[in-house]
Every structure is written in structure tokens, then in C-alpha cells.
Amino acid sequence: MFETGVVVLAASAIAAGLAMVAGIGPGVGQGFAAGKGAESAGKNVKEIRQSTFVMLLGAAVAETSGVFSLVVALILLFANPLVEMDATRVILVASTLGAGFAMIAGIGPGVGQGYAAGKGVEGTANRPKWQGAIMRTMLLGQAVGQTTGIYALIIALILLFANPLI
């Protein structure tokens, strides 16, 4: 019916779209951080620089799971190593789709990191002199929260480049 390479490319297109669903997390998280930034500006106009800095840094960290998903989607679209492999079509298609589905896990870190960023901004607005301590705590929490996104990236890359099922 269809050649295996064609079927894998079709699955790659679907998987790339699935991978980008993870963009929901960073979008929600960054929106939360931005909202807290605006709230902070309204509470403490004199110290707006500090709150804005914390908001921007926190929102940038919240974007990492979206970047991971983008990388996997680009690999699926432009350099999918599974297209040329000689293996069972079902395994290749499932691996391709699995790589895309794995990246949906990026929703959690994006939302969580954005929430942490928003609370960091809120804390900076209330106590601007403690910005350094608040930011360090925020970044540490965001780093721990990113682990799920890193796990998803590892699984997606294993499915694409070192698949134990093939």
C-alpha cells in the first residue's frame, strides 16, 4: 500500500504537532508570571525594575519545556532518523508518535515554572530588598520542576536515535 518511509513521515507530521501541544504549559506559566508582574507594578511602582527583572527571568525559564518540544518537532520534521531504518513499520510509526506524545509532558513544567515565577514577582513586590534571596529560591524551585520536561526530552530522543525496540 504505502512505503514504510512515507508512513513514518506521515506519523512524523502528526508527532510534530503533538509535541508542540506542550507549548500550552509555558504559555499558561508565562501568562501567570506576566500577570503577577503587572500586579506587582501596581503595588510598588517605585521598585518596578526589580519585579520586572524577576518576572522576565522566571518567564524565560518557564519557556524551556517549549524549547525542548520545538527541538523534537524540528527533528521529526527535518531529520527523523527513523525514515531510513529497516524495521517493522508499526514499530517505526509508534516510535515516531511516541516521541511526539512524550513531549506533551512539557505542559507541567511550563505551568509550574510560570507559577513559581509569578510568586517570585509577588514576593519581590512585597519585599524588594530581598530580591536576591527570592530569585535564588525561585530558580532552584524551577530547576527541580524542569525534571519532568527533561525526562520527556530524553525519552523522545531515545525513541528517535537509540530506539531499543528496533
Order of alpha helices (4+ residues) and beta strands (2+ residues): alpha-alpha-alpha-alpha-alpha-alpha-alpha-alpha
